[in-house]
Amino acid sequence: MEILYYRDPAGNFGDDLNGVVWRELLPAHVFDVEDVVLMGIGSILNAHCAPLTHTRGKRMFVLGSGAGYGPLPADWENWKVL
């Protein structure tokens, strides 16, 4: 599983939580599943952060992400928004 989140070179507390929180909260075996993407904490639910070229053929889960900074991603209606 890939965790999709914004990485600021200068650091950002909320975004940086993604690198820690999900590995503590989710079972270890989910990280071995290659066709799953988790959109984590942050305002990244937009076409720029999740382009169709990156999400096509993947099982997408939104958990902690908010919409912002552009149009919604293509095909987001088929994602699991938790």
N, CA, C and O atoms as CSV, one atom per row, in Angstrom:
chain,resi,resn,atom,element,x,y,z
A,1,MET,N,N,0.844,-1.168,0.000
A,1,MET,CA,C,0.000,0.000,0.000
A,1,MET,C,C,0.889,1.230,0.000
A,1,MET,O,O,1.880,1.323,0.724
A,2,GLU,N,N,0.498,2.147,-0.826
A,2,GLU,CA,C,1.186,3.439,-0.851
A,2,GLU,C,C,0.374,4.423,-0.022
A,2,GLU,O,O,-0.854,4.448,-0.100
A,3,ILE,N,N,1.063,5.229,0.767
A,3,ILE,CA,C,0.403,6.315,1.483
A,3,ILE,C,C,0.709,7.590,0.717
A,3,ILE,O,O,1.862,8.005,0.605
A,4,LEU,N,N,-0.341,8.201,0.194
A,4,LEU,CA,C,-0.184,9.415,-0.602
A,4,LEU,C,C,-0.409,10.621,0.300
A,4,LEU,O,O,-1.482,10.774,0.884
A,5,TYR,N,N,0.592,11.466,0.410
A,5,TYR,CA,C,0.456,12.693,1.202
A,5,TYR,C,C,1.494,13.700,0.731
A,5,TYR,O,O,2.456,13.355,0.046
A,6,TYR,N,N,1.275,14.953,1.114
A,6,TYR,CA,C,2.160,16.041,0.724
A,6,TYR,C,C,3.411,16.025,1.590
A,6,TYR,O,O,3.338,15.896,2.812
A,7,ARG,N,N,4.554,16.157,0.938
A,7,ARG,CA,C,5.822,16.202,1.665
A,7,ARG,C,C,6.477,17.558,1.416
A,7,ARG,O,O,6.933,17.842,0.309
A,8,ASP,N,N,6.518,18.371,2.429
A,8,ASP,CA,C,7.133,19.696,2.335
A,8,ASP,C,C,8.590,19.570,2.746
A,8,ASP,O,O,8.878,19.074,3.835
A,9,PRO,N,N,9.521,20.010,1.892
A,9,PRO,CA,C,10.947,19.912,2.244
A,9,PRO,C,C,11.274,20.605,3.572
A,9,PRO,O,O,12.194,20.198,4.281
A,10,ALA,N,N,10.522,21.644,3.899
A,10,ALA,CA,C,10.754,22.365,5.151
A,10,ALA,C,C,10.033,21.699,6.326
A,10,ALA,O,O,10.237,22.066,7.484
A,11,GLY,N,N,9.187,20.713,6.008
A,11,GLY,CA,C,8.426,20.024,7.042
A,11,GLY,C,C,7.093,20.702,7.310
A,11,GLY,O,O,6.960,21.920,7.189
A,12,ASN,N,N,6.112,19.894,7.674
A,12,ASN,CA,C,4.786,20.384,8.033
A,12,ASN,C,C,4.201,19.357,8.986
A,12,ASN,O,O,4.013,18.200,8.609
A,13,PHE,N,N,3.915,19.758,10.201
A,13,PHE,CA,C,3.512,18.821,11.244
A,13,PHE,C,C,2.346,17.933,10.823
A,13,PHE,O,O,2.428,16.711,10.946
A,14,GLY,N,N,1.263,18.526,10.329
A,14,GLY,CA,C,0.078,17.746,9.951
A,14,GLY,C,C,0.379,16.740,8.855
A,14,GLY,O,O,0.014,15.570,8.966
A,15,ASP,N,N,1.041,17.187,7.803
A,15,ASP,CA,C,1.376,16.283,6.703
A,15,ASP,C,C,2.368,15.210,7.145
A,15,ASP,O,O,2.249,14.049,6.751
A,16,ASP,N,N,3.330,15.593,7.950
A,16,ASP,CA,C,4.357,14.648,8.393
A,16,ASP,C,C,3.807,13.555,9.306
A,16,ASP,O,O,4.442,12.513,9.470
A,17,LEU,N,N,2.643,13.778,9.898
A,17,LEU,CA,C,2.015,12.738,10.715
A,17,LEU,C,C,1.741,11.470,9.907
A,17,LEU,O,O,1.735,10.369,10.457
A,18,ASN,N,N,1.518,11.628,8.611
A,18,ASN,CA,C,1.220,10.478,7.754
A,18,ASN,C,C,2.306,9.410,7.806
A,18,ASN,O,O,2.012,8.215,7.762
A,19,GLY,N,N,3.544,9.836,7.899
A,19,GLY,CA,C,4.655,8.892,7.930
A,19,GLY,C,C,4.720,8.065,9.201
A,19,GLY,O,O,5.418,7.052,9.249
A,20,VAL,N,N,3.997,8.487,10.232
A,20,VAL,CA,C,4.027,7.810,11.524
A,20,VAL,C,C,2.684,7.166,11.873
A,20,VAL,O,O,2.622,5.990,12.231
A,21,VAL,N,N,1.623,7.945,11.765
A,21,VAL,CA,C,0.306,7.529,12.250
A,21,VAL,C,C,-0.204,6.253,11.582
A,21,VAL,O,O,-0.646,5.337,12.274
A,22,TRP,N,N,-0.153,6.177,10.273
A,22,TRP,CA,C,-0.759,5.033,9.576
A,22,TRP,C,C,-0.042,3.736,9.877
A,22,TRP,O,O,-0.683,2.689,9.960
A,23,ARG,N,N,1.257,3.774,10.042
A,23,ARG,CA,C,1.996,2.544,10.372
A,23,ARG,C,C,1.702,2.071,11.792
A,23,ARG,O,O,1.865,0.892,12.104
A,24,GLU,N,N,1.273,2.984,12.641
A,24,GLU,CA,C,0.900,2.618,14.008
A,24,GLU,C,C,-0.544,2.129,14.091
A,24,GLU,O,O,-0.858,1.257,14.903
A,25,LEU,N,N,-1.420,2.681,13.261
A,25,LEU,CA,C,-2.842,2.375,13.348
A,25,LEU,C,C,-3.293,1.192,12.495
A,25,LEU,O,O,-4.236,0.488,12.857
A,26,LEU,N,N,-2.631,0.977,11.379
A,26,LEU,CA,C,-3.058,-0.078,10.450
A,26,LEU,C,C,-2.215,-1.335,10.616
A,26,LEU,O,O,-1.046,-1.250,10.993
A,27,PRO,N,N,-2.794,-2.501,10.340
A,27,PRO,CA,C,-2.022,-3.744,10.442
A,27,PRO,C,C,-0.883,-3.773,9.423
A,27,PRO,O,O,-1.026,-3.267,8.310
A,28,ALA,N,N,0.224,-4.356,9.803
A,28,ALA,CA,C,1.427,-4.371,8.963
A,28,ALA,C,C,1.189,-5.002,7.594
A,28,ALA,O,O,1.785,-4.566,6.609
A,29,HIS,N,N,0.331,-6.020,7.508
A,29,HIS,CA,C,0.155,-6.728,6.233
A,29,HIS,C,C,-0.485,-5.856,5.144
A,29,HIS,O,O,-0.335,-6.168,3.963
A,30,VAL,N,N,-1.191,-4.776,5.500
A,30,VAL,CA,C,-1.804,-3.941,4.459
A,30,VAL,C,C,-0.757,-3.199,3.637
A,30,VAL,O,O,-1.031,-2.794,2.507
A,31,PHE,N,N,0.419,-3.019,4.183
A,31,PHE,CA,C,1.470,-2.313,3.465
A,31,PHE,C,C,2.116,-3.186,2.382
A,31,PHE,O,O,2.889,-2.692,1.560
A,32,ASP,N,N,1.797,-4.479,2.388
A,32,ASP,CA,C,2.308,-5.390,1.359
A,32,ASP,C,C,1.402,-5.458,0.132
A,32,ASP,O,O,1.776,-6.063,-0.873
A,33,VAL,N,N,0.224,-4.853,0.196
A,33,VAL,CA,C,-0.739,-4.900,-0.910
A,33,VAL,C,C,-0.378,-3.813,-1.915
A,33,VAL,O,O,-0.415,-2.626,-1.593
A,34,GLU,N,N,-0.028,-4.222,-3.133
A,34,GLU,CA,C,0.529,-3.287,-4.108
A,34,GLU,C,C,-0.496,-2.432,-4.846
A,34,GLU,O,O,-0.145,-1.366,-5.352
A,35,ASP,N,N,-1.749,-2.869,-4.922
A,35,ASP,CA,C,-2.717,-2.109,-5.719
A,35,ASP,C,C,-3.601,-1.193,-4.886
A,35,ASP,O,O,-4.680,-0.807,-5.334
A,36,VAL,N,N,-3.164,-0.840,-3.686
A,36,VAL,CA,C,-3.942,0.018,-2.791
A,36,VAL,C,C,-3.175,1.312,-2.540
A,36,VAL,O,O,-1.965,1.312,-2.317
A,37,VAL,N,N,-3.927,2.420,-2.584
A,37,VAL,CA,C,-3.372,3.725,-2.236
A,37,VAL,C,C,-4.261,4.346,-1.176
A,37,VAL,O,O,-5.482,4.394,-1.330
A,38,LEU,N,N,-3.655,4.818,-0.106
A,38,LEU,CA,C,-4.362,5.525,0.950
A,38,LEU,C,C,-4.014,6.999,0.838
A,38,LEU,O,O,-2.843,7.372,0.904
A,39,MET,N,N,-5.030,7.840,0.668
A,39,MET,CA,C,-4.815,9.290,0.713
A,39,MET,C,C,-4.965,9.693,2.163
A,39,MET,O,O,-6.051,9.594,2.734
A,40,GLY,N,N,-3.888,10.142,2.752
A,40,GLY,CA,C,-3.864,10.429,4.170
A,40,GLY,C,C,-4.215,11.859,4.530
A,40,GLY,O,O,-4.936,12.547,3.808
A,41,ILE,N,N,-3.688,12.287,5.662
A,41,ILE,CA,C,-3.971,13.589,6.250
A,41,ILE,C,C,-3.476,14.707,5.333
A,41,ILE,O,O,-2.359,14.653,4.820
A,42,GLY,N,N,-4.315,15.713,5.136
A,42,GLY,CA,C,-3.943,16.889,4.356
A,42,GLY,C,C,-4.995,17.238,3.325
A,42,GLY,O,O,-5.904,16.451,3.064
A,43,SER,N,N,-4.873,18.401,2.746
A,43,SER,CA,C,-5.813,18.873,1.721
A,43,SER,C,C,-5.285,18.485,0.345
A,43,SER,O,O,-4.889,19.338,-0.450
A,44,ILE,N,N,-5.287,17.180,0.079
A,44,ILE,CA,C,-4.677,16.675,-1.156
A,44,ILE,C,C,-5.672,16.014,-2.090
A,44,ILE,O,O,-5.277,15.442,-3.106
A,45,LEU,N,N,-6.954,16.082,-1.766
A,45,LEU,CA,C,-7.961,15.453,-2.614
A,45,LEU,C,C,-8.227,16.374,-3.797
A,45,LEU,O,O,-9.218,17.104,-3.828
A,46,ASN,N,N,-7.317,16.321,-4.771
A,46,ASN,CA,C,-7.442,17.125,-5.978
A,46,ASN,C,C,-6.722,16.425,-7.130
A,46,ASN,O,O,-5.929,15.506,-6.919
A,47,ALA,N,N,-7.008,16.870,-8.331
A,47,ALA,CA,C,-6.472,16.224,-9.536
A,47,ALA,C,C,-4.956,16.351,-9.646
A,47,ALA,O,O,-4.312,15.506,-10.266
A,48,HIS,N,N,-4.385,17.383,-9.060
A,48,HIS,CA,C,-2.931,17.566,-9.129
A,48,HIS,C,C,-2.194,16.531,-8.270
A,48,HIS,O,O,-1.194,15.959,-8.704
A,49,CYS,N,N,-2.689,16.296,-7.063
A,49,CYS,CA,C,-2.034,15.359,-6.137
A,49,CYS,C,C,-2.363,13.906,-6.441
A,49,CYS,O,O,-1.603,13.009,-6.079
A,50,ALA,N,N,-3.491,13.667,-7.102
A,50,ALA,CA,C,-3.913,12.291,-7.409
A,50,ALA,C,C,-4.342,12.197,-8.870
A,50,ALA,O,O,-5.521,11.991,-9.160
A,51,PRO,N,N,-3.383,12.348,-9.794
A,51,PRO,CA,C,-3.749,12.270,-11.214
A,51,PRO,C,C,-4.172,10.853,-11.609
A,51,PRO,O,O,-3.725,9.869,-11.019
A,52,LEU,N,N,-5.030,10.770,-12.604
A,52,LEU,CA,C,-5.536,9.479,-13.076
A,52,LEU,C,C,-4.393,8.553,-13.478
A,52,LEU,O,O,-4.509,7.338,-13.317
A,53,THR,N,N,-3.305,9.091,-13.990
A,53,THR,CA,C,-2.162,8.258,-14.365
A,53,THR,C,C,-1.574,7.541,-13.157
A,53,THR,O,O,-0.933,6.501,-13.309
A,54,HIS,N,N,-1.782,8.078,-11.966
A,54,HIS,CA,C,-1.254,7.470,-10.740
A,54,HIS,C,C,-2.286,6.575,-10.045
A,54,HIS,O,O,-1.919,5.649,-9.321
A,55,THR,N,N,-3.560,6.849,-10.263
A,55,THR,CA,C,-4.608,6.144,-9.525
A,55,THR,C,C,-5.329,5.069,-10.343
A,55,THR,O,O,-6.007,4.215,-9.772
A,56,ARG,N,N,-5.195,5.101,-11.642
A,56,ARG,CA,C,-5.882,4.120,-12.505
A,56,ARG,C,C,-5.460,2.696,-12.142
A,56,ARG,O,O,-4.271,2.398,-12.029
A,57,GLY,N,N,-6.449,1.828,-11.963
A,57,GLY,CA,C,-6.173,0.434,-11.638
A,57,GLY,C,C,-5.858,0.185,-10.171
A,57,GLY,O,O,-5.551,-0.941,-9.782
A,58,LYS,N,N,-5.933,1.223,-9.362
A,58,LYS,CA,C,-5.642,1.094,-7.930
A,58,LYS,C,C,-6.940,1.133,-7.139
A,58,LYS,O,O,-7.924,1.734,-7.569
A,59,ARG,N,N,-6.933,0.498,-5.995
A,59,ARG,CA,C,-8.029,0.649,-5.040
A,59,ARG,C,C,-7.664,1.835,-4.164
A,59,ARG,O,O,-6.671,1.810,-3.437
A,60,MET,N,N,-8.484,2.870,-4.247
A,60,MET,CA,C,-8.195,4.128,-3.581
A,60,MET,C,C,-9.037,4.271,-2.317
A,60,MET,O,O,-10.248,4.053,-2.333
A,61,PHE,N,N,-8.377,4.640,-1.228
A,61,PHE,CA,C,-9.047,4.890,0.044
A,61,PHE,C,C,-8.662,6.286,0.519
A,61,PHE,O,O,-7.483,6.637,0.559
A,62,VAL,N,N,-9.662,7.070,0.877
A,62,VAL,CA,C,-9.440,8.416,1.393
A,62,VAL,C,C,-9.762,8.390,2.881
A,62,VAL,O,O,-10.896,8.119,3.279
A,63,LEU,N,N,-8.764,8.672,3.689
A,63,LEU,CA,C,-8.930,8.622,5.143
A,63,LEU,C,C,-8.125,9.761,5.755
A,63,LEU,O,O,-6.931,9.623,6.020
A,64,GLY,N,N,-8.785,10.867,5.972
A,64,GLY,CA,C,-8.105,12.018,6.563
A,64,GLY,C,C,-7.819,13.136,5.588
A,64,GLY,O,O,-7.363,14.205,5.993
A,65,SER,N,N,-8.076,12.916,4.312
A,65,SER,CA,C,-7.805,13.947,3.312
A,65,SER,C,C,-9.001,14.855,3.136
A,65,SER,O,O,-10.152,14.448,3.296
A,66,GLY,N,N,-8.701,16.079,2.805
A,66,GLY,CA,C,-9.743,17.036,2.472
A,66,GLY,C,C,-9.556,17.517,1.050
A,66,GLY,O,O,-8.457,17.450,0.499
A,67,ALA,N,N,-10.639,18.004,0.456
A,67,ALA,CA,C,-10.575,18.560,-0.889
A,67,ALA,C,C,-10.052,19.983,-0.810
A,67,ALA,O,O,-10.311,20.713,0.146
A,68,GLY,N,N,-9.327,20.346,-1.817
A,68,GLY,CA,C,-8.829,21.714,-1.859
A,68,GLY,C,C,-7.796,21.884,-2.942
A,68,GLY,O,O,-7.228,20.911,-3.439
A,69,TYR,N,N,-7.560,23.117,-3.299
A,69,TYR,CA,C,-6.492,23.491,-4.224
A,69,TYR,C,C,-6.654,22.913,-5.623
A,69,TYR,O,O,-5.670,22.510,-6.244
A,70,GLY,N,N,-7.874,22.869,-6.120
A,70,GLY,CA,C,-8.087,22.436,-7.496
A,70,GLY,C,C,-9.269,21.512,-7.637
A,70,GLY,O,O,-9.950,21.198,-6.662
A,71,PRO,N,N,-9.511,21.073,-8.879
A,71,PRO,CA,C,-10.649,20.186,-9.138
A,71,PRO,C,C,-10.427,18.807,-8.527
A,71,PRO,O,O,-9.292,18.381,-8.310
A,72,LEU,N,N,-11.531,18.123,-8.256
A,72,LEU,CA,C,-11.449,16.763,-7.725
A,72,LEU,C,C,-10.797,15.833,-8.743
A,72,LEU,O,O,-10.877,16.088,-9.945
A,73,PRO,N,N,-10.159,14.768,-8.287
A,73,PRO,CA,C,-9.528,13.813,-9.208
A,73,PRO,C,C,-10.569,13.120,-10.078
A,73,PRO,O,O,-11.719,12.941,-9.678
A,74,ALA,N,N,-10.142,12.739,-11.269
A,74,ALA,CA,C,-11.008,11.960,-12.155
A,74,ALA,C,C,-11.326,10.633,-11.490
A,74,ALA,O,O,-10.455,10.019,-10.875
A,75,ASP,N,N,-12.554,10.194,-11.607
A,75,ASP,CA,C,-12.996,8.888,-11.131
A,75,ASP,C,C,-13.033,8.758,-9.607
A,75,ASP,O,O,-13.102,7.642,-9.091
A,76,TRP,N,N,-12.989,9.868,-8.885
A,76,TRP,CA,C,-12.984,9.793,-7.426
A,76,TRP,C,C,-14.274,9.191,-6.882
A,76,TRP,O,O,-14.288,8.686,-5.759
A,77,GLU,N,N,-15.344,9.233,-7.646
A,77,GLU,CA,C,-16.629,8.686,-7.193
A,77,GLU,C,C,-16.546,7.181,-6.920
A,77,GLU,O,O,-17.368,6.644,-6.178
A,78,ASN,N,N,-15.577,6.507,-7.504
A,78,ASN,CA,C,-15.402,5.067,-7.312
A,78,ASN,C,C,-14.460,4.722,-6.152
A,78,ASN,O,O,-14.227,3.547,-5.870
A,79,TRP,N,N,-13.933,5.721,-5.498
A,79,TRP,CA,C,-13.029,5.501,-4.378
A,79,TRP,C,C,-13.815,5.264,-3.106
A,79,TRP,O,O,-14.995,5.608,-3.030
A,80,LYS,N,N,-13.183,4.688,-2.122
A,80,LYS,CA,C,-13.769,4.522,-0.798
A,80,LYS,C,C,-13.365,5.739,0.042
A,80,LYS,O,O,-12.190,5.930,0.357
A,81,VAL,N,N,-14.355,6.549,0.395
A,81,VAL,CA,C,-14.102,7.710,1.245
A,81,VAL,C,C,-14.574,7.357,2.645
A,81,VAL,O,O,-15.767,7.168,2.885
A,82,LEU,N,N,-13.626,7.271,3.558
A,82,LEU,CA,C,-13.919,6.808,4.917
A,82,LEU,C,C,-13.925,7.963,5.903
A,82,LEU,O,O,-14.154,7.757,7.095
